[in-house]
Amino acid sequence: MKSLVLAEKPSVAREIARVMGSREKHKGYFEGPQYIVTWALGHLVGLAEPEDYDHKYATWNLEDLPILPATMKLKALRETGQQFRVVQQMIKRQDVNKLIIATDAAREGELLARWILKMAHWNKPFQRLWISSQTDKAIKEGFASLRPGNQFDRLYESARCRAEADWMIGLNVTRALTVKYSAQLSAGRVQTPSLGMIMDRENEIVNFRSQEYDTLKADFGSFSANWRGKNGDARIFERQNTDSLKKKLEGQYGKITQVKKSEKVEPHPLAYDLTELQRDANRKYGFSAKQTSNVLQRLYEQYKLVTYPRTDSRYLTSDMVHTLKERLESVAIGPYATLARPLLRKNLPITKRIVDDSKVSDHHAIIPTEETVLLNQLNTEERKLYDLIVRRFISLFYSPARYDNVSVIVQVEGEQLHVKGTTIKDAGWREVYGAEADDLSDEDNDGDTDDSSSLLPELHEGDSVKVQRVHVQGGRTLPPKRYTEASLLSQMEKHGLGTPATRADIIEKLINSDTIERQGNLLHPTGKGKQLIELVAPELRTPELTARWEAELEKIARGQGQPEPFLQGIRSMSKDLVTGVKNSSAGYKPHNVSNSHCPQCGTKLLEKKGKRGKMLICPSDDCGYRRSDEKRLSNRRCPQCHKKMEMKEGKAGMYVQCLSCGITETMNKDNKHVNKKEASKLVQQYSSQESSAVSNLGELLKAAMEQKNDK
């Protein structure tokens, strides 16, 4: 008898099959003496669509909403149906008596496996492979310690509730908004409050009123100090106050009233979870959250260099301690050799800041595996991300950074001037990062005041000093910064929106639905997003409600909550949200209407940014016309002004048009131009009834020419 192993992807199945001795390759699976290894290709099974419950739902109608089936059905997905049938056949084999789930060890991986087993009617007990890296060693150890599948029933229930909640909220509200306002408007349990946070920030920026201010810096010869008011603010908003303060201080003697020395101890940063890694990659390299996830998945799955990526923990577990030196040895190469090798000569310092079982739920922090790395095999993106992970891992075992901080207050004519100085005593973990260590500070400083430290001479309380000159520096108050992906991820994490595994996809979904856009490294709401956030119910705009739902899902996963009360609340909310859309008197106006008309139905086309540039899309539901809006110049020159003509594509095919004169010429099937004499003859032969359907001369000529070719 054999065991059937269900992996999530073909690449993972291939590695498991190799390690476990399943060498025979078949279509859709590998087989060996003990194990048959197949895969899921992501989701093979999903929640049924509304039309699977009733065919009338294939047409979107407001009166049919909300759609809330009493029991949610499953269906095998058409695009992966062939692989599902392979898995189903393996499950029904007479020589298969055991099943091992080897999908990703997380909520989503559990869900896709359980849905497959349910659709394939596997009713026997099964086991779970739960590993955090894809190395040969990890796979062998995982198979040696398989866990009973029912230990993960609560994780599956949490995942099921999440999927059904997203279906009920997202589908119903999206259909209601789309039908009500005749536009493609989507909303969801997580994406809408994420958009709401971006829109709240936008409103803060729009309503912000900048003010001019001055700051004063007194030069004492051997050092300088900044003036501060009694409230600690260094900004002066009245120009006459600036002038009077400058006159008051300049040339005066003062006394040092405080010299405060203190040692600052700065511990190393915690190890990476997915969200923190996405933030750092965005700040340092401009990587999008999705880009980081994709690169990290390759490092985990293809190269086996890092541990499981989709983790929300920044700590390691006690059973890993004996593996840490082996992992350090694997990274002690190239630029990391001088940093890692000294650690290998001594016992590693293991503290609660590194190892804490109580702060690890499903998976520990992202760290290197014991796999030896060949850096020249990694591309630029992979190399950069691996560098972040390795340096963070090495820094865990370095001592804290130690500084001597000096804070000085000078009293002059009743005014206080402040200066700080810093002396590094022991670089500690910062040695791992070198000059880049300062980049680890929070990016959200507003930059309004100057609190930078400087080198100071030896100063003592009671010393008399003279203000030799007062420097005035102007500035303006700054509005809040727009979100970068790094700062948005921080807010999503803070409010419990989504999970480490889903936040990147949420951001991409907002961009692909044209509700936000990237401008450099900043996220801006579009005209569509600004209107959409006003059309949805207030409770769906803010993160508080969704955060409570995520907390409930986490309780279900831990066995502290029940699925049905949660889903009942989702059903009730779906009804309220749909009713709100139905009763709304608000309006919607497309923000991206172009001046071009659809050649098929005459409707004004909408501009949309795509991966290949701008597209012009017909908004009519029964049309679907679309074309690129990128200008493509041909080698053909205008016979009138001799400028290069632009290539365009119409209903009947390609043609060229002069941007200056408007002269249009058609092209034949080989993209060759038709001479005027032949074109005129073709037009005369073409019937008036047929030519009335063609919108311009170029298309008319093309259609006429094609008629001739057909004959």
CORGI-V13388 format. One record per helix or strand of 2 or more residues. SS is the DSSP state (h for helix, s for strand). FROM is the first residue (numbers start at 1). LEN is the number of residues. If there is no record, write none. Layout:
ss=SS from=FROM len=LEN
ss=SS from=FROM len=LEN
This chain:
ss=s from=2 len=6
ss=h from=10 len=10
ss=s from=24 len=3
ss=s from=29 len=3
ss=s from=35 len=5
ss=s from=45 len=3
ss=h from=50 len=4
ss=h from=55 len=4
ss=h from=62 len=3
ss=s from=74 len=3
ss=h from=78 len=15
ss=s from=96 len=7
ss=h from=107 len=13
ss=s from=127 len=2
ss=h from=136 len=9
ss=s from=147 len=2
ss=h from=149 len=33
ss=h from=191 len=17
ss=s from=212 len=8
ss=s from=224 len=5
ss=h from=239 len=11
ss=s from=253 len=14
ss=h from=274 len=12
ss=h from=289 len=13
ss=h from=318 len=14
ss=h from=334 len=11
ss=h from=357 len=3
ss=h from=375 len=3
ss=h from=380 len=16
ss=s from=401 len=12
ss=s from=415 len=12
ss=h from=428 len=5
ss=h from=434 len=7
ss=s from=464 len=3
ss=s from=469 len=8
ss=h from=485 len=10
ss=h from=503 len=10
ss=s from=516 len=4
ss=s from=522 len=4
ss=h from=527 len=9
ss=h from=538 len=4
ss=h from=543 len=15
ss=h from=563 len=21
ss=s from=593 len=5
ss=s from=604 len=7
ss=s from=613 len=6
ss=s from=626 len=3
ss=s from=632 len=6
ss=s from=644 len=7
ss=s from=653 len=5
ss=s from=664 len=4
ss=h from=676 len=10
ss=h from=688 len=4
ss=h from=697 len=14
